[in-house]
Amino acid sequence: MKHFLFITSVTLLAMAPAALAQKWEVGVAGGGSFSTSQTIKNAIGDANGGFSPGLAVSAWLGNNTNGTISGELRYDYEHTDLKLSSGGTKVNFGAMTNAIHYDVVLHFAPSESHIRPFVAAGAGVKSFTGTGQEQEFQPLSNIALLTKTSQIEPLVSVGGGVKIALSPGLQLRLEAHDFLSPFPKNVIAPSPGSTVGGWLQDFVVMAGLSFTF
C-alpha cells in the first residue's frame, strides 16, 4: 500500500503543471463492479478464482485540451470479496481494490452541446488487498488460498458513456468501464502444484456528477 500511495503522489505531481493551463472538470460517481474469474488448475481438481460483485466509487480531475479531446486523472475504489469455488464448495474473503489511471477521452459532440457521448482509454496501476479474517483452515486450500495481503498490478482502462448538461457548469455522467489487470497471484495464491494465469476483467457501471470551471 505504501508503494501505491507513492506512485499516486508522483503521478499527481507530474500532471499538475499541464492541468493548471487547462479548463478543469472534477467529478464523483458511484455504481457496481462485476469481475470475471480465472481457472486455477490442479491435478486433484480445478477451482475458479476472482472477485464477487461489489460497490464502486470514482473521482476524477479532467483537463480539456480542445473541443472534443480531454484527459482525466481518475481514482477508483471498490469494496468487494475475493471468491473461490469448485463444485458445490464456495469460499469468500473480504477485499478491496484501489486504482489510479489516466484516460484520454474522445467526445462525439462539442463542449457546448447538451448531450456529449464519449469513449475513453488509458492505463495506470491497481492495488488488490485482502481484508478478511484469516482462519486456521480454509476450504479449497489444497487448490488456492485467499490471503490477507496486497499487491500492485498494471491496469488497462477502456470505457464510454454520456455527459448530460443539467445547468451551466454541472453535468450528469452515465458511464461504463472495463478495467483489465493480471490475475493477483499473491492475494489469490495458488497452492503448490496449482497454476493460474491470464487477466481479470472488471466491468464497472456508474452514475455521477461533474463540475466544469
Number of C-alpha atoms within 10 A of each C-alpha: 14 7 11 17 13 10 14 18 11 10 16 13 10 11 12 10 10 11 19 10 11 15 14 18 20 18 19 19 20 20 18 18 24 17 18 16 19 17 17 24 19 18 9 9 13 18 21 20 27 25 24 21 19 17 18 22 21 20 19 19 19 24 22 19 15 11 13 15 17 20 22 23 21 19 19 18 18 22 18 24 23 24 20 28 18 17 9 5 10 13 17 18 21 20 25 21 19 21 22 26 22 23 22 18 22 18 19 16 14 14 16 10 12 14 18 19 18 18 18 22 20 18 17 21 19 25 22 23 24 23 20 17 9 13 8 4 8 13 17 19 14 15 24 28 23 30 22 17 16 17 17 20 16 15 18 19 21 18 19 18 18 19 22 17 20 12 10 11 11 18 21 19 21 19 21 20 20 19 23 21 20 16 21 22 16 18 22 26 21 21 16 10 12 18 17 20 13 12 15 20 21 19 18 23 21 20 18 18 19 21 18 16 10
